[in-house]
Amino acid sequence: MITHEDEVVSVELTGEGIEGVKKQIAVGPRDGWQDGYMRIFTLAEGGHTSMHSHPWWHVNYILEGEGLLYIDGVAHPVRKGSVDYIEAGKLHQFVNTGHGNFRFICIVPPEGDHY
């Protein structure tokens, strides 16, 4: 399977504590990868995810921009090229603190997303 991010459906996320967030599921079980999901998140300038936790881990790679990643109340500056691992159950949030978009890849196990 080969595609381009421009061809992947983008969904605007809504809900309490979410502002200016779009998600794309780039690869997942539908594409033949049964072990997880690779998603691309775009946070608009000033955007942020909700402060949340869940029972699965995830790995992130920052593609563009700069922001803060809060993990259990501690703010960690992140920017293009930053890599992080968030353990299951950790309270976390991404916040775009830069100018322009803040984009990152997020990989989760199969229970971490759905189509």
Secondary structure, DSSP 8 states (H G I E B T S, - for coil): ----GGGS-EEE--STT-EEEEEEEEESGGGT-TT-EEEEEEEEEEEE---B--SS-EEEEEEESEEEEEETTEEEEEETT-EEEE-TT--EEEEE-SSS-EEEEEEE-GGG---
